[in-house]
Amino acid sequence: MRLRLGRPDLAAYARRFDVPAAAATTPVTVTWAGVTTLLIDDGDSAVMTDGFFSRPGLLTVASRPLRPSLPRIQHALNRLGVERLDAVTPVHTHFDHAMDSAVVAGRTGARLIGGASAAQVGRGADLDRVDVVTPGEPITAGAYDITLIEGHHCPPDRFPGQITAPVRPPARASVYRCGEAWSTLVTHRPSGRTLLIVGSAGYVRGALRGRTADVAYLGVGQLGLQPESYLVEYWTETVRTVGARRVVLIHWDDFFRPLDQPLRALPFAADDLDASMRVLSRLAAEDGVDLHLPTLWQRADPWN
């Protein structure tokens, strides 16, 4: 099979970048900061998934050990207006999700919440606030209940398995094994608003049965390389199962490109966003679900 060159053109989806912007009176907002980093904030209490801001280049990732970029992390936190967080929770522990999580948690006074592999990332940074969850049981962080539900990484998982020793940067990308892959259910207790975050385009059949969420932020990295039947089942096991009426697609951006440069889609060699959009747009139309792409740094009200 001949390798397809180039990458999808985001201009083709300009009308999809229309998640409702937050107003001053919005009770809780969601801000996307690339890949699956989401800031959920009500003005008094805030939690974040991943907190991945370093985004080292492909050559760096392939050729040398990685370390978090403290200037890039601080710049992103400043851009988001973040000084304090109640929790940081990686969706899994590949480098493009968890590499910066412990640094962000340490700088914001947050608890690092996740599975045993995330705990090893925290221990490598000498964090003293690391919580290992019981899958499927909510844990309280500030104004939020966070429930981590067993999931799978979208195939192929290039670095499968658990992290079994503290990760002390610099460390190779291969050290950041996937660990536990989660579907993250967040409930903002004061407003009752619910949010499902599926960081990787994978699923465990029936894992979300009995759960509900108003909005789903759905990871689509590598999804476009799967057969159509996989996309339909992914949508069914996530969006249809929880009854979400709005879906925002994440993890489509080229995470080897820093956030101070214009975003672009992953290349066709790694994913096919066009293929994902064709199938997911059809499924959303069939189900009467609003389908969107997020705007970087925008405080959004996806429940509006």
C-alpha positions as CSV (number, residue, x, y, z in Angstrom):
1,M,0.0,0.0,0.0
2,R,1.4,3.4,-1.0
3,L,1.9,5.9,1.8
4,R,-0.4,8.8,1.4
5,L,1.4,12.1,1.7
6,G,0.1,15.4,3.1
7,R,-2.6,16.0,5.7
8,P,-6.3,17.0,5.9
9,D,-7.1,20.7,5.3
10,L,-8.8,22.1,8.4
11,A,-10.4,24.9,6.2
12,A,-12.8,22.2,4.9
13,Y,-14.3,22.1,8.4
14,A,-14.4,25.8,9.2
15,R,-18.1,25.7,10.0
16,R,-17.5,23.0,12.6
17,F,-15.4,25.3,14.8
18,D,-18.5,26.7,16.4
19,V,-18.8,25.4,20.0
20,P,-20.8,28.1,21.8
21,A,-18.6,30.6,23.5
22,A,-19.0,31.1,27.3
23,A,-20.8,34.2,28.7
24,A,-20.0,36.0,31.9
25,T,-22.9,34.1,33.5
26,T,-21.9,30.6,32.3
27,P,-21.8,28.4,35.4
28,V,-18.9,26.2,34.2
29,T,-16.8,26.4,31.1
30,V,-14.5,24.1,29.1
31,T,-11.4,25.4,27.4
32,W,-9.4,23.2,24.9
33,A,-5.6,23.5,24.9
34,G,-4.7,20.9,22.3
35,V,-4.7,17.1,22.1
36,T,-6.9,16.1,25.0
37,T,-6.0,18.9,27.4
38,L,-9.2,20.4,28.8
39,L,-9.7,23.0,31.5
40,I,-13.0,22.7,33.3
41,D,-13.6,25.9,35.4
42,D,-16.4,27.5,37.3
43,G,-14.4,30.5,38.4
44,D,-13.8,29.2,41.9
45,S,-12.8,25.6,41.2
46,A,-11.1,24.0,38.2
47,V,-9.8,20.6,37.0
48,M,-7.7,19.7,34.0
49,T,-7.1,16.6,31.9
50,D,-3.5,15.9,30.8
51,G,-2.0,19.4,30.8
52,F,0.3,18.6,27.9
53,F,1.9,21.8,26.6
54,S,5.5,20.9,25.9
55,R,4.8,19.4,22.5
56,P,8.4,18.4,21.5
57,G,9.0,18.0,17.8
58,L,9.0,14.7,16.0
59,L,12.8,14.5,15.5
60,T,13.3,15.2,19.3
61,V,10.8,12.5,20.2
62,A,12.4,10.0,17.9
63,S,16.0,10.7,18.8
64,R,16.4,11.7,22.4
65,P,15.0,11.6,25.9
66,L,12.2,14.0,26.7
67,R,11.8,16.5,29.4
68,P,8.9,18.9,30.1
69,S,9.4,22.5,28.7
70,L,8.8,24.7,31.8
71,P,8.5,27.9,29.7
72,R,5.9,26.4,27.4
73,I,4.0,25.0,30.4
74,Q,4.0,28.3,32.2
75,H,3.0,30.2,29.0
76,A,0.0,27.9,28.5
77,L,-1.1,28.2,32.1
78,N,-0.8,32.0,31.8
79,R,-2.8,31.9,28.6
80,L,-5.5,29.9,30.3
81,G,-5.5,32.1,33.3
82,V,-4.7,29.2,35.6
83,E,-3.0,29.7,38.9
84,R,-4.7,26.9,41.0
85,L,-6.2,23.6,40.1
86,D,-8.0,21.1,42.2
87,A,-7.0,18.1,40.1
88,V,-5.0,17.1,37.0
89,T,-6.0,13.7,35.5
90,P,-4.3,12.1,32.5
91,V,-6.5,10.2,30.1
92,H,-3.7,7.7,29.8
93,T,0.1,7.9,30.2
94,H,1.6,8.2,26.8
95,F,4.0,11.2,26.6
96,D,1.5,13.3,24.6
97,H,-0.9,13.1,27.5
98,A,1.0,12.6,30.8
99,M,4.5,14.0,30.2
100,D,3.7,17.5,31.7
101,S,0.9,16.3,34.1
102,A,3.1,16.2,37.2
103,V,4.7,19.6,36.5
104,V,1.2,21.2,36.0
105,A,0.0,19.6,39.2
106,G,3.0,20.8,41.2
107,R,2.7,24.3,39.9
108,T,-1.0,24.6,40.6
109,G,-1.3,22.8,43.9
110,A,-3.4,20.1,42.3
111,R,-3.8,16.4,43.1
112,L,-2.7,14.1,40.3
113,I,-5.5,11.7,39.9
114,G,-5.3,8.5,37.8
115,G,-4.3,4.9,37.8
116,A,-1.1,3.1,39.0
117,S,0.8,4.3,35.9
118,A,-0.1,8.0,36.4
119,A,1.0,7.6,40.0
120,Q,4.5,6.6,38.8
121,V,4.6,9.8,36.7
122,G,3.8,11.7,39.9
123,R,6.3,9.9,42.0
124,G,9.0,10.6,39.5
125,A,8.3,14.3,40.1
126,D,8.2,13.9,43.9
127,L,4.6,14.9,44.1
128,D,3.0,14.5,47.5
129,R,-0.6,14.6,46.3
130,V,-1.2,11.5,44.1
131,D,-4.5,9.6,44.2
132,V,-4.9,6.2,42.6
133,V,-8.5,5.7,41.8
134,T,-10.8,2.7,42.0
135,P,-12.2,2.4,38.4
136,G,-15.8,3.4,38.1
137,E,-16.0,5.1,41.5
138,P,-16.3,8.9,41.7
139,I,-13.6,10.9,43.5
140,T,-14.3,14.5,44.6
141,A,-12.0,17.3,43.5
142,G,-13.2,20.8,44.4
143,A,-16.7,21.3,42.9
144,Y,-16.4,18.2,40.7
145,D,-17.0,14.5,40.9
146,I,-14.5,12.7,38.6
147,T,-15.1,9.1,37.6
148,L,-12.5,7.2,35.6
149,I,-14.0,4.3,33.7
150,E,-12.0,1.6,32.0
151,G,-11.4,2.1,28.3
152,H,-8.9,1.0,25.6
153,H,-6.4,2.9,23.5
154,C,-7.2,3.1,19.8
155,P,-5.2,0.5,17.9
156,P,-2.3,0.5,17.4
157,D,-0.9,1.2,20.9
158,R,2.7,1.8,20.1
159,F,3.8,1.7,23.8
160,P,1.4,-0.7,25.5
161,G,1.7,-1.9,29.1
162,Q,2.0,-0.3,32.5
163,I,4.6,2.1,33.9
164,T,6.0,0.2,36.9
165,A,8.7,2.5,38.2
166,P,8.9,6.3,38.8
167,V,9.4,8.3,35.6
168,R,12.2,10.9,36.2
169,P,12.7,13.1,33.1
170,P,14.6,13.2,30.8
171,A,13.0,9.9,29.7
172,R,12.4,8.3,26.3
173,A,8.9,8.4,24.8
174,S,8.8,4.6,25.1
175,V,9.0,5.0,28.9
176,Y,5.6,6.6,28.9
177,R,3.6,3.4,28.4
178,C,-0.1,3.7,27.9
179,G,-1.0,2.5,31.4
180,E,-4.7,2.7,32.1
181,A,-6.8,4.3,29.3
182,W,-9.8,6.0,30.8
183,S,-13.2,7.4,29.8
184,T,-13.4,10.4,32.2
185,L,-16.8,11.4,33.5
186,V,-16.9,14.8,35.1
187,T,-19.9,16.2,37.0
188,H,-20.0,19.8,38.2
189,R,-22.0,19.4,41.4
190,P,-23.3,23.0,41.7
191,S,-24.9,23.0,38.2
192,G,-25.4,19.3,37.7
193,R,-23.7,19.6,34.3
194,T,-22.0,16.4,33.1
195,L,-19.2,15.9,30.6
196,L,-17.7,12.7,29.2
197,I,-14.1,12.9,27.9
198,V,-12.8,9.9,25.9
199,G,-9.1,10.7,25.4
200,S,-8.3,7.9,23.0
201,A,-10.5,6.5,20.3
202,G,-11.0,3.2,22.0
203,Y,-13.7,1.6,24.1
204,V,-14.6,-1.4,26.2
205,R,-18.0,-2.8,25.3
206,G,-20.6,-2.0,27.8
207,A,-18.2,-0.1,30.1
208,L,-20.3,3.1,30.0
209,R,-23.7,1.4,30.2
210,G,-25.8,3.1,32.8
211,R,-23.8,6.4,32.7
212,T,-25.1,9.6,31.3
213,A,-23.5,12.8,30.1
214,D,-24.9,15.9,28.4
215,V,-21.7,16.5,26.3
216,A,-19.0,14.3,25.0
217,Y,-15.5,15.4,24.1
218,L,-14.4,12.5,21.9
219,G,-10.8,11.7,21.0
220,V,-10.3,10.8,17.3
221,G,-6.6,10.3,17.1
222,Q,-5.9,7.3,14.7
223,L,-9.7,6.8,14.3
224,G,-9.6,7.6,10.6
225,L,-7.3,4.6,10.0
226,Q,-9.9,2.1,11.4
227,P,-12.6,0.3,9.4
228,E,-16.0,2.1,9.3
229,S,-17.5,-0.6,11.5
230,Y,-15.1,0.4,14.3
231,L,-16.1,4.1,14.0
232,V,-19.8,3.1,14.3
233,E,-19.2,0.9,17.3
234,Y,-17.0,3.6,19.0
235,W,-19.8,6.2,18.5
236,T,-22.4,3.7,19.8
237,E,-20.3,2.7,22.9
238,T,-19.7,6.4,23.8
239,V,-22.1,9.0,22.5
240,R,-25.2,6.8,22.1
241,T,-24.6,5.0,25.4
242,V,-24.4,8.1,27.5
243,G,-27.1,10.0,25.6
244,A,-24.9,13.0,24.8
245,R,-26.6,15.6,22.6
246,R,-23.4,17.5,21.7
247,V,-20.0,16.1,20.7
248,V,-16.7,18.0,20.4
249,L,-13.9,16.2,18.6
250,I,-10.4,16.4,20.1
251,H,-7.0,14.7,19.6
252,W,-6.9,15.5,15.9
253,D,-4.2,18.2,16.0
254,D,-0.5,17.6,15.2
255,F,1.0,17.5,18.7
256,F,4.6,17.7,17.4
257,R,3.8,21.4,16.6
258,P,4.0,24.0,19.4
259,L,0.9,25.8,20.5
260,D,2.3,29.2,19.4
261,Q,2.0,28.1,15.8
262,P,-1.2,27.6,13.9
263,L,-2.8,24.2,14.5
264,R,-2.8,21.6,11.8
265,A,-4.3,18.1,11.5
266,L,-2.2,15.0,12.0
267,P,-0.7,13.8,8.7
268,F,-2.4,11.0,6.7
269,A,0.5,8.8,7.7
270,A,-0.7,8.9,11.3
271,D,-4.5,9.5,10.9
272,D,-7.2,10.5,8.4
273,L,-9.4,13.2,9.9
274,D,-11.3,13.4,6.6
275,A,-12.4,9.7,7.0
276,S,-13.4,10.3,10.6
277,M,-15.4,13.4,9.7
278,R,-17.3,11.6,6.9
279,V,-18.5,8.8,9.2
280,L,-19.0,10.8,12.4
281,S,-20.9,13.6,10.6
282,R,-23.3,11.0,9.2
283,L,-23.8,9.4,12.6
284,A,-24.4,12.7,14.3
285,A,-27.0,13.7,11.7
286,E,-28.8,10.4,12.1
287,D,-28.9,10.8,15.9
288,G,-29.7,14.6,15.9
289,V,-26.4,15.3,17.7
290,D,-24.5,18.5,17.3
291,L,-21.0,17.9,16.1
292,H,-18.2,20.4,16.6
293,L,-14.4,21.0,16.5
294,P,-13.0,23.1,19.4
295,T,-11.2,26.4,19.1
296,L,-7.9,26.7,20.8
297,W,-7.9,28.7,24.1
298,Q,-11.6,29.6,23.8
299,R,-13.7,29.5,27.0
300,A,-16.7,27.5,25.7
301,D,-20.2,26.6,27.0
302,P,-20.8,23.3,25.3
303,W,-24.0,22.9,27.3
304,N,-25.6,26.0,25.8
